[in-house]
């Protein structure tokens, strides 16, 4: 049995999905967390559940919404599970009525009944069920209340087709529905009434679908006639608007019967909003939060934890490996491979796990609390001035964690131009994989101003992105249309459990990568450094790795780090940014960061170190990000562009910093 | 006009047709259209967006769009 989960944005579909299938998909308190359909299996094995992106209506505006309409047109589904936000019943019912027109067995999960109660709204679920003709189960998806009941209802209720024609669209429209249905009869399995109404509403996806089976000309006449009849008879603005109004009338009748509203206090949410989106305080509060986040990650909490972990890895763990290797009489080759290759390479990356988890914890906190949408609102004025909109700030913030989900999050941006610019610029956001490089270098060269120097890099990434946004949107991608309407969800106190869950979900990718990609990469890099044209166990300066590095090293001479070591680590950095660290640990031949930091001073000046960090920040996005850019833009041209422009801008900025710094007498 | 409303003021939308087509559609999705009652919650500085509340939900829109709505103070 195939069941589709559908509802308005931010109504808790994914929370329910996780609850019903036992999965741990990405959840957050902002509209548009889910941008792709995801399939899971029900815990009790009654069938597959498909989680769809949130939509207000089946007539899409943005790409993530289009996913839902295509799903309805092209894939087979047996039952629909519609999630309603009980505190926003009127708005949610618009979608419900369209779903019921689809004429498949449907169920309703009435979510957030607790929120609704707090706001003084009581809903009579049995009455609602009776009026809509489908089962309605009240649930609280966040804590799983009522979910068992919902599963029971889905698996035991006999399949009963939904009550027909809940909305009467008026004599003229109904006649046209009959006419269109007759045209497509027998040519599709989908409900004719559903297709007809969506067609009249101007749903592009449905129009393409129907035009292919019937031919555009015939239907066009039908629509033009219908629209002009309605205009002369009722003086309506458009056919779509007329249909909307009819639906609204039907909804008003339903709501009057099922919902009782009483007076309530000003929600806490609005009190918080008076402060965080305050005219003058909004921006400073945001910057202060960012500052606290960086201090905690790099200074107050993250560094001591990382140091402790480092001590543990280089001390007991390395000693443990040593004694095991000695005990089993391992050959020198194996010994060197494990200690100099694996422990140095993988351990060097694992050391940063605490800092990365702290960063992810903060990003999860921003997402779960509902503050993310406020940030978009606060930032809109700045983003607008560079030709983007405030919503583009959300992918960028997520990009601080990892660029890949950041680029995916750009799907919620409605206009294609703004979406493309956001996709191109999100890789400039300093992701968590770049963090180990900074942590290492600031430890070695800027010990006294760690957090500040790192913050300067993050800010530089944002500033470069904004400047480029302005350049791109006034040259390459000119267009006037811009759309900024953002829903600001009520604040929610994040639950520790779900916070931990999403922190772990984001962070485990980093750990997993260390265990697979970096593991294999370390072995490979070590082998390249161990072998050379003259055989095995050569001096590292004569190894293959040095030969490769030396080939491109001259390019980096003008920006301060023309060594084969730096070049070799930049090459591996394209595969994954944290590979830079494992490569350096292997190349510089030291199994821990503390000694690596000391050693780095022989190879870099502080100025060259800063130039190197800037280069790492901006140069070519990692392989996974490039693949995502290609997937999301579906264009080789833009993918190539994203790599080339990033390299160029990185080189130019590093050149300015290094040469400029030298002119100013910095070293 | 929306421009004359201040933070905390309530109004009823009487004409939304001058607002950009896409914004109009999105507001309609959110249930905000002619006849809706709205309350201005906050106004961002330097001509930034404004936050309005309607039926218990808060929505941010640009001021440029907001001033094109005809609103009757209530």
Contacts between the chains, C-beta under 8 A, distances in Angstrom:
chain1	res1	chain2	res2	distance
A	56	B	29	3.4
A	56	B	30	6.9
A	57	B	29	5.8
A	61	B	22	6.7
A	61	B	25	6.3
A	61	B	26	6.5
A	61	B	29	7.9
A	87	B	56	6.4
A	88	B	31	7.8
A	88	B	55	7.2
A	88	B	56	7.2
A	88	B	57	6.0
A	90	B	31	5.8
A	90	B	55	6.7
A	91	B	29	7.7
A	91	B	30	6.3
A	91	B	31	4.2
A	91	B	55	7.5
A	91	B	57	7.6
A	94	B	29	7.7
A	94	B	31	7.7
A	119	B	56	6.1
A	237	B	17	7.4
A	244	B	28	6.6
A	269	B	58	7.9
A	270	B	41	7.0
A	270	B	53	7.7
A	270	B	58	7.8
A	273	B	41	6.5
A	273	B	42	6.8
A	273	B	51	7.3
A	273	B	58	7.1
A	274	B	42	7.1
A	277	B	41	7.8
A	277	B	42	5.0
A	277	B	44	7.4
A	277	B	51	6.2
A	278	B	42	6.8
A	279	B	42	6.8
A	279	B	43	6.4
A	279	B	44	6.7
A	279	B	45	5.1
A	280	B	45	6.7
A	282	B	44	6.8
A	373	B	60	7.6
A	376	B	60	7.4
A	377	B	44	6.9
A	377	B	49	5.7
A	377	B	51	6.4
A	377	B	60	4.2
A	378	B	44	6.7
A	378	B	48	7.9
A	380	B	44	7.2
A	380	B	48	6.0
A	380	B	49	4.8
A	380	B	60	7.2
A	380	B	62	7.0
A	381	B	44	5.9
A	381	B	45	7.6
A	381	B	46	5.4
A	381	B	47	6.6
A	381	B	48	3.5
A	381	B	49	7.0
A	384	B	62	7.2
A	390	B	49	6.9
A	390	B	60	7.4
A	414	B	22	6.5
A	414	B	26	7.5
A	415	B	22	7.6
A	481	B	20	7.7
A	481	B	22	6.9
A	483	B	20	7.2
A	483	B	22	4.4
A	483	B	23	5.9
A	483	B	26	6.7
A	484	B	23	7.7
A	484	B	49	6.7
A	484	B	60	7.4
A	484	B	61	6.8
A	484	B	62	5.2
A	485	B	23	5.7
A	485	B	26	4.2
A	485	B	27	6.1
A	485	B	30	7.3
A	485	B	59	6.4
A	485	B	60	7.3
A	485	B	61	5.4
A	486	B	59	6.9
A	486	B	60	4.5
A	486	B	61	8.0
A	487	B	30	6.5
A	487	B	57	6.9
A	487	B	58	7.5
A	487	B	59	5.8
A	488	B	51	6.4
A	488	B	57	7.9
A	488	B	58	4.0
A	488	B	59	6.6
A	488	B	60	5.9
A	490	B	58	8.0
